[in-house]
Structures are given as C-alpha cells and as structure tokens.
Amino acid sequence: MRPLPGIAAVILLALSSAAVHAQTAQPTPIPANKKPNFAPFMYRVGTWSCANKQSNRPTSFPFTTTWSLDPSGYWLVGKTTTKGASWYPHSDTGTGMIGYDFDAKRWIEVYTDTQGNYDFSVSKGWVGNKIVWHSLAFVPTADASSTTDETLVKVSSTKTKVTSGFTARGKAYTDVTLCTKTT
C-alpha cells in the first residue's frame, strides 16, 4: 500500500519544521524578571496604627498594618488587622502586595481580605511625597456609584495621609486615613 501524496507532504513538512525549529531554538535560559526599586516605599516597612474616617460614618475605623519586604524581593507586603467599629462590628485581616510591572511601567497593588473584599490598583509612581493609585477593580453599585483615585501623602517618615472619595446614592463623601508608624 502506497501512502497518499497529501499525507507524505504533511509528514515531510512536519519533519522539516522540526529541523528548522531545532536550529533556531535558543540555548540560553530565560533571565529572571528585574526586581523593583522599593527605595521610595521603604519608609513604610514596620507597623502602622491607622484610623479611617468616612464622612458618611459616625466614627473612625481603626486598623493596624505591618509592612515588610517579601524574601523574594519582588513584593512589598502589608498585613492588615482590624477589630471593626460600632457600625461595622466584624474583625478582618487583609493582605496588600505592591510590585512593579516593567512592561506597563507602573506600580501595582493587589489586595484581598477575609471578608471577600479585593482590589487591583495601579500607579505611575511617586511625585514628590505623593503617590496616586487608580483602582482597576471598582464596579459601580447602589452603595457606591463612583470613586476617586486614592492619594497617599508621605507627611513624614512616621506619618501618612490617604485621601479618596466616593459617591453613594447621589451624594459625594470623603474618605481619609491617617497612619502613624509605631515600630
């Protein structure tokens, strides 16, 4: 039985493609990704005592965040713990991870917590003592129809102020977080 001419051509093409691929394959391994320059963020390493005040709430919301550089050198990791407030009586823990996307030339922050909250934000980086984060995960809801970018101001090496805003049921509110480094 003789092979059909079409099958023979496909087999010959496959063999020649394999030979060409073998000749063009790169013998060197792929290099590791570059590590971010965390110098502008390093003042944050340590434990911070914070209070978040939203203009639509009666009291502030206290929490603690401890920042450290991940052993890999690719992430600055913040572990947040809160015991809640009278208007939100739920304890919670969260993790924020800051890294850098060299291809997109932007800082990224990924956040998740034990109440099912999450966020993915991006920033062009520091300008003086400020960094502005833009959430890519925000979706309008009845509780928050819009939100503003979050601006972190490094007041000093032991104090920060974060401001943002949101619109809920047609009314604009402010959101301010003050943090003081404790260790």
C-alpha positions in Angstrom: 0.0 0.0 0.0 1.4 3.3 -1.0 0.9 6.5 1.1 -1.2 9.1 -0.4 0.7 12.1 -1.8 -1.0 14.6 0.5 -0.1 12.6 3.7 3.5 12.3 2.5 3.7 16.1 2.0 2.3 16.8 5.5 4.8 14.4 7.1 7.7 16.0 5.1 6.6 19.5 6.2 6.4 18.4 9.8 9.9 16.9 9.7 11.4 20.0 8.0 9.6 22.3 10.5 11.1 20.3 13.4 14.6 20.6 11.9 14.3 24.4 11.4 12.9 24.8 15.0 15.9 22.8 16.4 18.3 25.1 14.6 16.6 28.3 15.8 16.0 27.2 19.4 17.7 29.5 21.9 20.2 27.6 24.1 20.3 30.2 26.9 17.8 30.2 29.7 15.2 33.0 30.1 16.5 35.6 32.5 14.7 36.3 35.8 12.5 39.4 36.0 14.1 42.6 37.2 13.3 43.4 40.9 11.5 46.6 41.7 13.3 49.5 43.3 11.4 49.8 46.5 13.5 52.7 47.8 10.6 55.2 47.8 8.5 52.8 49.8 11.0 51.5 52.3 9.9 54.1 55.0 6.7 52.1 55.2 8.5 48.9 56.5 7.3 48.4 60.0 4.0 48.6 61.9 1.5 51.4 61.5 -1.5 52.3 63.6 -4.2 53.8 61.4 -7.7 55.3 61.5 -10.0 55.6 58.5 -12.8 58.2 58.6 -15.5 58.2 56.0 -17.7 61.3 56.1 -20.9 59.2 56.0 -19.9 57.2 59.2 -20.2 58.4 62.8 -16.8 57.2 64.0 -13.4 56.3 62.5 -12.4 52.7 61.8 -9.1 51.7 63.5 -6.7 49.2 62.0 -3.0 48.1 62.1 -0.8 47.4 59.1 2.6 45.8 59.2 4.7 46.2 56.0 7.7 44.1 55.1 9.7 43.3 52.0 8.9 39.8 50.7 12.0 37.5 50.8 11.8 37.2 47.0 12.4 40.9 46.6 9.5 41.3 44.2 6.8 42.4 46.6 6.3 44.8 49.5 3.6 43.1 51.6 1.2 44.8 54.1 -0.7 42.7 56.5 -3.7 44.5 58.0 -5.7 43.6 61.0 -8.9 45.3 62.2 -11.3 44.6 65.1 -14.1 46.6 63.4 -16.2 49.5 64.6 -19.6 50.0 66.0 -21.1 50.5 62.6 -19.1 47.5 61.1 -18.6 45.0 64.0 -16.5 42.5 62.1 -12.9 41.6 62.6 -10.9 41.2 59.4 -7.4 40.6 58.1 -6.1 41.6 54.7 -3.0 41.5 52.6 -1.8 44.2 50.2 1.1 43.4 47.9 2.9 46.2 46.0 5.1 45.3 43.0 6.2 46.8 39.7 5.2 45.9 36.1 8.2 46.8 34.0 6.4 46.1 30.7 3.5 48.5 31.6 5.8 50.8 33.5 3.6 51.1 36.5 3.3 50.2 40.2 0.6 47.7 41.0 -1.1 46.8 44.3 -3.2 43.7 44.8 -5.4 43.5 47.9 -7.6 40.7 49.4 -9.1 40.2 52.8 -11.1 37.7 54.9 -14.4 39.5 54.2 -14.2 38.8 50.5 -13.0 42.3 49.6 -10.4 42.7 46.8 -8.8 45.4 44.8 -6.3 45.8 42.0 -4.8 49.3 41.7 -2.1 50.9 39.5 0.1 54.0 39.9 2.6 55.9 37.7 4.7 56.3 40.8 5.8 58.9 43.3 5.8 62.6 42.5 7.5 64.3 45.4 5.9 63.0 48.6 2.7 61.7 46.8 1.6 58.6 45.0 -1.8 58.3 43.4 -3.5 54.9 43.0 -6.3 54.1 40.5 -8.5 51.1 41.1 -9.0 48.8 38.1 -11.4 46.6 40.1 -14.1 49.2 41.0 -17.5 48.4 39.7 -20.4 50.8 40.3 -23.1 49.6 42.7 -26.1 51.1 44.6 -23.8 51.7 47.6 -21.0 53.4 45.6 -21.7 54.6 42.1 -18.3 56.2 41.6 -15.0 56.6 43.4 -12.0 58.9 43.1 -8.4 57.9 42.9 -6.6 57.3 46.2 -3.8 59.7 47.1 -1.2 58.7 49.6 0.9 61.6 51.1 4.0 60.9 53.0 3.7 63.5 55.7 6.9 62.3 57.3 8.8 59.0 57.7 6.4 58.2 60.5 3.1 59.7 59.3 0.9 59.2 56.2 -2.4 60.6 55.0 -4.5 58.8 52.4 -7.5 60.6 50.8 -10.1 59.5 48.3 -13.8 59.9 47.8 -16.9 58.1 46.6 -20.5 58.8 45.6 -23.3 56.9 47.2 -26.9 57.3 46.4 -26.2 60.6 44.6 -24.2 62.2 47.4 -20.4 62.7 47.5 -18.4 61.6 50.5 -14.8 61.8 51.6 -12.6 59.0 52.9 -9.4 59.9 54.9 -7.0 57.6 56.6 -4.3 58.8 58.9 -1.5 56.5 59.9 1.4 56.7 62.4 4.3 54.4 62.5 4.7 52.6 65.8 7.7 50.3 65.2 
